[in-house]
Every structure is written in structure tokens, then in C-alpha cells.
Amino acid sequence: MIQPEPVDDRPVDPARQHGSVQLAVSTVIFAMRQDGDDEHHSLWLPLVRRLREPYRGMFALPGGPLSPDLSLEKSAGSTLERATGLVPGYLEQLYAFGRVHRTSGPEDEASEAVTPPCERVVSVVYWASIPATEVGHTRVHENIQWMRADALPRLAFDHNEIVDYALYRLKNKVEYSRIAHSFLGEEFTLAELREVYEAILGRRLDPANFRRQIAASKSIIDTGKRIEGTRHRPPRLFRYDHTQAFADQGPLGMYRAAAHDAAVKRGEAT
């Protein structure tokens, strides 16, 4: 026999009863960059220095309160544009982070103090990629700094956990999707594409095996052009087959795609 749930008849704290929950949008923005004289590229992301408490002076992911006039996607895109001045090559919702005390400052965390109810913040987090050809056009500001994704300092709030989760999702997604192409320009070499995979997976890949796997995927098209001016045989330039999606957008994306296809068949799609 199923026992009924016990009733919590303790008096409600008036402060908690009238507290509010704020919605925010943050974006993890990945791009391929070189570290000084290192010839290899690695994953980097831009971070913003906080100018007020809590965590004043520490770096955090770009983000802010959700505007009542913008969709979640447009809010995420606007945070990316404010931080970098760029448009993403790919944008996907990552997760919603809403632990009760996630906006407490370091002192509050150490003392396990209770966060005032008005400071409860739930963040809808997106992750985005920036094509390598656009990284050089990134907005420059003293409070915006690019950092290697695998060598981050302690960030404000729970943003280290968010970045770690974004990297975990990216590593899994690159194994079954073509998301790596979103980090490149319109045309690229196989070596450049392999370098993206290596940066995401954190290991070197055999060039011959990689070439065979990419050929089997039929995701790229030979442009018939080569890079001139190299010491060795000029490498071929390829482009992504735009008839294929970079990656699935999850259950909601699959539903929307199916609904769009159905509308096309009915002649209702715009």
C-alpha cells in the first residue's frame, strides 16, 4: 500500500514567501585560437571581468538578465555580440542552472549563509562557436579577456562547472555530429578540420584514418582549389555540405524540423 506523503505544516518564512526568482541567460563561447608561438590551435573562450559584488574583479561568462522582449536564443546571441561583437557559427541551449545559493559571494559560501530570496537566479545557458576566420575581428575591451578552456582560473559563481559541462557536451557531440565544421571558415583544409577535432577531443588523431572517416561521412565537398605558396604539395580546400545540419538540436529541434517538413508538404511553410 502506498503511503501518503507527509505534510510539511511548519510556518512559512515571510521573507522566503515573498522572494522572487530572476531569469538570466549566459553563453559559453568557444573558438579556435593559437597560444603565442604554439603552432597548434586550442579551444578558447571570452570571459568578462565583474565590476561589482559578488565576485568583484573575478571573471565570469558573458550574460545578463533575460529581457522580456527577447527570446532565449536572441538573448543568448545578444550576450555573445556584447562580449565579442561577433555572430556565432553555431548556437545551442546547453542547460538550466538554478542551484539555490549559486549567486552567493565567496564569504557567503564559506559561512553557508542564506542567500536573500530576491537574489535567487536561474540561468539558461547556451554554448556557441565562432568561426576561426572571424576570431581576429573580436571586440577588444580591457574587461573582456580570452582564456584557454583547459587552463581557466577560478571563475565567479558556478561558471567553472558550466564550462566543464559545455566541454563535456562538445566532446560527446563531435563524435556523432559535424559540429567541428562550425569552428572553421567557408573553406578549409583537412588538416585544419582535424586540428579542430584534436582540440575538442584533447588528443592527436592519425591523419590517414581521419581522412578515411571524413570521406565516409560525405560531409565535405572538394572545392577543386588548393592553398598556394606552401613548401610541400599544396593542400586541397574543402567546404562543408550545407545540405546537412551541423548537429541535431535535441528533441525540440527534431520536433520543429518534423513540423516544418509537414508544413512544407501541406504548402503552409513560409
Contacts in CASP RR format, 6 or more apart in sequence:
PFRMAT RR
TARGET T0000
AUTHOR 0000-0000-0000
METHOD contacts of the structure
MODEL  1
MIQPEPVDDRPVDPARQHGSVQLAVSTVIFAMRQDGDDEHHSLWLPLVRR
LREPYRGMFALPGGPLSPDLSLEKSAGSTLERATGLVPGYLEQLYAFGRV
HRTSGPEDEASEAVTPPCERVVSVVYWASIPATEVGHTRVHENIQWMRAD
ALPRLAFDHNEIVDYALYRLKNKVEYSRIAHSFLGEEFTLAELREVYEAI
LGRRLDPANFRRQIAASKSIIDTGKRIEGTRHRPPRLFRYDHTQAFADQG
PLGMYRAAAHDAAVKRGEAT
15 116 0 8 1.000
15 117 0 8 1.000
16 117 0 8 1.000
18 117 0 8 1.000
19 117 0 8 1.000
19 118 0 8 1.000
19 120 0 8 1.000
20 117 0 8 1.000
20 118 0 8 1.000
20 120 0 8 1.000
21 120 0 8 1.000
21 121 0 8 1.000
21 122 0 8 1.000
22 65 0 8 1.000
22 118 0 8 1.000
22 119 0 8 1.000
22 120 0 8 1.000
22 121 0 8 1.000
22 122 0 8 1.000
23 65 0 8 1.000
23 66 0 8 1.000
23 121 0 8 1.000
23 122 0 8 1.000
23 123 0 8 1.000
23 124 0 8 1.000
24 63 0 8 1.000
24 64 0 8 1.000
24 65 0 8 1.000
24 66 0 8 1.000
24 121 0 8 1.000
24 122 0 8 1.000
24 123 0 8 1.000
24 124 0 8 1.000
25 63 0 8 1.000
25 64 0 8 1.000
25 65 0 8 1.000
25 66 0 8 1.000
25 72 0 8 1.000
25 75 0 8 1.000
25 76 0 8 1.000
25 79 0 8 1.000
25 123 0 8 1.000
25 124 0 8 1.000
25 125 0 8 1.000
25 126 0 8 1.000
26 61 0 8 1.000
26 62 0 8 1.000
26 63 0 8 1.000
26 64 0 8 1.000
26 76 0 8 1.000
26 79 0 8 1.000
26 123 0 8 1.000
26 124 0 8 1.000
26 125 0 8 1.000
26 126 0 8 1.000
26 159 0 8 1.000
26 162 0 8 1.000
27 61 0 8 1.000
27 62 0 8 1.000
27 63 0 8 1.000
27 76 0 8 1.000
27 77 0 8 1.000
27 79 0 8 1.000
27 80 0 8 1.000
27 83 0 8 1.000
27 125 0 8 1.000
27 126 0 8 1.000
27 127 0 8 1.000
27 128 0 8 1.000
28 45 0 8 1.000
28 61 0 8 1.000
28 94 0 8 1.000
28 125 0 8 1.000
28 126 0 8 1.000
28 127 0 8 1.000
28 128 0 8 1.000
28 162 0 8 1.000
28 163 0 8 1.000
28 166 0 8 1.000
29 45 0 8 1.000
29 46 0 8 1.000
29 62 0 8 1.000
29 80 0 8 1.000
29 83 0 8 1.000
29 84 0 8 1.000
29 88 0 8 1.000
29 127 0 8 1.000
29 128 0 8 1.000
29 129 0 8 1.000
29 130 0 8 1.000
30 43 0 8 1.000
30 44 0 8 1.000
30 45 0 8 1.000
30 127 0 8 1.000
30 128 0 8 1.000
30 129 0 8 1.000
30 130 0 8 1.000
30 149 0 8 1.000
30 166 0 8 1.000
30 170 0 8 1.000
30 183 0 8 1.000
31 43 0 8 1.000
31 44 0 8 1.000
31 45 0 8 1.000
31 129 0 8 1.000
31 130 0 8 1.000
31 131 0 8 1.000
31 132 0 8 1.000
31 135 0 8 1.000
31 146 0 8 1.000
31 183 0 8 1.000
32 41 0 8 1.000
32 42 0 8 1.000
32 43 0 8 1.000
32 44 0 8 1.000
32 132 0 8 1.000
32 135 0 8 1.000
32 183 0 8 1.000
32 195 0 8 1.000
32 196 0 8 1.000
32 199 0 8 1.000
33 41 0 8 1.000
33 42 0 8 1.000
33 44 0 8 1.000
33 135 0 8 1.000
33 146 0 8 1.000
34 40 0 8 1.000
34 41 0 8 1.000
34 42 0 8 1.000
35 42 0 8 1.000
35 148 0 8 1.000
40 195 0 8 1.000
40 198 0 8 1.000
40 199 0 8 1.000
41 132 0 8 1.000
41 195 0 8 1.000
41 196 0 8 1.000
41 199 0 8 1.000
42 148 0 8 1.000
42 149 0 8 1.000
42 150 0 8 1.000
42 199 0 8 1.000
43 148 0 8 1.000
43 149 0 8 1.000
43 150 0 8 1.000
43 167 0 8 1.000
43 199 0 8 1.000
43 200 0 8 1.000
44 146 0 8 1.000
44 147 0 8 1.000
44 148 0 8 1.000
44 149 0 8 1.000
45 146 0 8 1.000
45 147 0 8 1.000
45 149 0 8 1.000
45 163 0 8 1.000
46 62 0 8 1.000
46 83 0 8 1.000
46 84 0 8 1.000
46 138 0 8 1.000
46 144 0 8 1.000
46 145 0 8 1.000
46 146 0 8 1.000
46 147 0 8 1.000
47 59 0 8 1.000
47 60 0 8 1.000
47 61 0 8 1.000
47 62 0 8 1.000
47 144 0 8 1.000
47 145 0 8 1.000
47 146 0 8 1.000
47 147 0 8 1.000
47 152 0 8 1.000
47 155 0 8 1.000
48 59 0 8 1.000
48 60 0 8 1.000
48 61 0 8 1.000
48 62 0 8 1.000
48 63 0 8 1.000
48 83 0 8 1.000
48 143 0 8 1.000
48 144 0 8 1.000
49 57 0 8 1.000
49 58 0 8 1.000
49 59 0 8 1.000
49 60 0 8 1.000
49 143 0 8 1.000
49 144 0 8 1.000
49 145 0 8 1.000
50 56 0 8 1.000
50 57 0 8 1.000
50 58 0 8 1.000
50 59 0 8 1.000
50 60 0 8 1.000
50 156 0 8 1.000
51 57 0 8 1.000
51 143 0 8 1.000
53 105 0 8 1.000
54 103 0 8 1.000
54 104 0 8 1.000
54 105 0 8 1.000
54 106 0 8 1.000
54 108 0 8 1.000
54 156 0 8 1.000
55 105 0 8 1.000
55 106 0 8 1.000
55 156 0 8 1.000
55 157 0 8 1.000
58 153 0 8 1.000
58 154 0 8 1.000
58 155 0 8 1.000
58 156 0 8 1.000
59 145 0 8 1.000
59 147 0 8 1.000
59 153 0 8 1.000
59 155 0 8 1.000
59 156 0 8 1.000
60 155 0 8 1.000
60 156 0 8 1.000
60 157 0 8 1.000
60 159 0 8 1.000
61 125 0 8 1.000
61 155 0 8 1.000
61 159 0 8 1.000
61 162 0 8 1.000
61 163 0 8 1.000
62 79 0 8 1.000
62 80 0 8 1.000
62 82 0 8 1.000
62 83 0 8 1.000
62 144 0 8 1.000
63 79 0 8 1.000
63 82 0 8 1.000
63 83 0 8 1.000
64 79 0 8 1.000
66 72 0 8 1.000
66 75 0 8 1.000
66 124 0 8 1.000
67 75 0 8 1.000
67 78 0 8 1.000
70 78 0 8 1.000
72 93 0 8 1.000
72 124 0 8 1.000
72 126 0 8 1.000
73 91 0 8 1.000
73 93 0 8 1.000
73 126 0 8 1.000
76 91 0 8 1.000
76 93 0 8 1.000
76 124 0 8 1.000
76 126 0 8 1.000
76 128 0 8 1.000
77 87 0 8 1.000
77 88 0 8 1.000
77 91 0 8 1.000
77 126 0 8 1.000
77 128 0 8 1.000
80 86 0 8 1.000
80 87 0 8 1.000
80 88 0 8 1.000
80 91 0 8 1.000
80 128 0 8 1.000
81 87 0 8 1.000
83 139 0 8 1.000
83 144 0 8 1.000
84 130 0 8 1.000
84 138 0 8 1.000
84 139 0 8 1.000
84 144 0 8 1.000
85 137 0 8 1.000
85 138 0 8 1.000
85 139 0 8 1.000
86 130 0 8 1.000
86 134 0 8 1.000
86 137 0 8 1.000
86 138 0 8 1.000
86 139 0 8 1.000
87 134 0 8 1.000
88 128 0 8 1.000
88 129 0 8 1.000
88 130 0 8 1.000
89 128 0 8 1.000
89 129 0 8 1.000
89 130 0 8 1.000
89 131 0 8 1.000
89 182 0 8 1.000
90 128 0 8 1.000
90 129 0 8 1.000
90 179 0 8 1.000
90 182 0 8 1.000
90 246 0 8 1.000
90 247 0 8 1.000
91 126 0 8 1.000
91 127 0 8 1.000
91 128 0 8 1.000
92 126 0 8 1.000
92 127 0 8 1.000
92 128 0 8 1.000
92 247 0 8 1.000
92 249 0 8 1.000
93 124 0 8 1.000
93 125 0 8 1.000
93 126 0 8 1.000
94 125 0 8 1.000
94 126 0 8 1.000
94 127 0 8 1.000
94 162 0 8 1.000
94 165 0 8 1.000
94 166 0 8 1.000
94 169 0 8 1.000
95 125 0 8 1.000
95 162 0 8 1.000
95 165 0 8 1.000
96 122 0 8 1.000
96 123 0 8 1.000
96 124 0 8 1.000
96 125 0 8 1.000
97 122 0 8 1.000
97 123 0 8 1.000
97 125 0 8 1.000
97 158 0 8 1.000
97 161 0 8 1.000
97 162 0 8 1.000
98 120 0 8 1.000
98 121 0 8 1.000
98 122 0 8 1.000
98 123 0 8 1.000
99 158 0 8 1.000
100 115 0 8 1.000
100 120 0 8 1.000
101 108 0 8 1.000
101 109 0 8 1.000
101 114 0 8 1.000
101 115 0 8 1.000
102 121 0 8 1.000
102 123 0 8 1.000
102 157 0 8 1.000
102 158 0 8 1.000
103 115 0 8 1.000
103 119 0 8 1.000
103 120 0 8 1.000
103 121 0 8 1.000
103 157 0 8 1.000
104 113 0 8 1.000
104 115 0 8 1.000
104 119 0 8 1.000
107 113 0 8 1.000
108 115 0 8 1.000
125 162 0 8 1.000
125 166 0 8 1.000
127 166 0 8 1.000
127 169 0 8 1.000
127 170 0 8 1.000
129 179 0 8 1.000
129 182 0 8 1.000
129 183 0 8 1.000
130 138 0 8 1.000
130 183 0 8 1.000
131 182 0 8 1.000
131 183 0 8 1.000
131 184 0 8 1.000
131 185 0 8 1.000
132 183 0 8 1.000
132 184 0 8 1.000
132 185 0 8 1.000
132 192 0 8 1.000
133 184 0 8 1.000
133 185 0 8 1.000
133 186 0 8 1.000
134 185 0 8 1.000
138 146 0 8 1.000
147 153 0 8 1.000
149 163 0 8 1.000
149 167 0 8 1.000
152 160 0 8 1.000
152 163 0 8 1.000
154 160 0 8 1.000
155 163 0 8 1.000
170 179 0 8 1.000
170 200 0 8 1.000
171 200 0 8 1.000
171 201 0 8 1.000
173 179 0 8 1.000
173 247 0 8 1.000
174 180 0 8 1.000
174 197 0 8 1.000
174 200 0 8 1.000
174 201 0 8 1.000
177 246 0 8 1.000
177 247 0 8 1.000
177 248 0 8 1.000
178 217 0 8 1.000
178 219 0 8 1.000
178 240 0 8 1.000
178 244 0 8 1.000
178 245 0 8 1.000
178 246 0 8 1.000
178 247 0 8 1.000
179 246 0 8 1.000
179 247 0 8 1.000
180 193 0 8 1.000
180 196 0 8 1.000
180 197 0 8 1.000
180 200 0 8 1.000
181 193 0 8 1.000
181 219 0 8 1.000
181 220 0 8 1.000
181 240 0 8 1.000
181 246 0 8 1.000
182 246 0 8 1.000
183 196 0 8 1.000
184 192 0 8 1.000
184 193 0 8 1.000
184 196 0 8 1.000
184 240 0 8 1.000
186 239 0 8 1.000
186 240 0 8 1.000
187 223 0 8 1.000
187 225 0 8 1.000
187 237 0 8 1.000
187 238 0 8 1.000
187 239 0 8 1.000
188 237 0 8 1.000
188 238 0 8 1.000
188 239 0 8 1.000
189 227 0 8 1.000
189 235 0 8 1.000
189 236 0 8 1.000
189 237 0 8 1.000
189 238 0 8 1.000
190 207 0 8 1.000
190 210 0 8 1.000
190 211 0 8 1.000
190 214 0 8 1.000
190 235 0 8 1.000
190 236 0 8 1.000
190 238 0 8 1.000
191 207 0 8 1.000
191 235 0 8 1.000
193 214 0 8 1.000
193 220 0 8 1.000
193 238 0 8 1.000
194 205 0 8 1.000
194 207 0 8 1.000
194 210 0 8 1.000
197 205 0 8 1.000
197 210 0 8 1.000
198 204 0 8 1.000
198 205 0 8 1.000
214 220 0 8 1.000
218 241 0 8 1.000
219 240 0 8 1.000
219 241 0 8 1.000
219 244 0 8 1.000
220 238 0 8 1.000
220 239 0 8 1.000
220 240 0 8 1.000
220 241 0 8 1.000
221 238 0 8 1.000
221 239 0 8 1.000
221 240 0 8 1.000
221 241 0 8 1.000
222 236 0 8 1.000
222 237 0 8 1.000
222 238 0 8 1.000
223 236 0 8 1.000
223 237 0 8 1.000
223 238 0 8 1.000
223 239 0 8 1.000
224 236 0 8 1.000
224 237 0 8 1.000
225 236 0 8 1.000
225 237 0 8 1.000
226 234 0 8 1.000
226 235 0 8 1.000
226 236 0 8 1.000
226 237 0 8 1.000
227 234 0 8 1.000
227 235 0 8 1.000
227 237 0 8 1.000
228 234 0 8 1.000
248 254 0 8 1.000
249 256 0 8 1.000
249 257 0 8 1.000
260 269 0 8 1.000
263 269 0 8 1.000
END
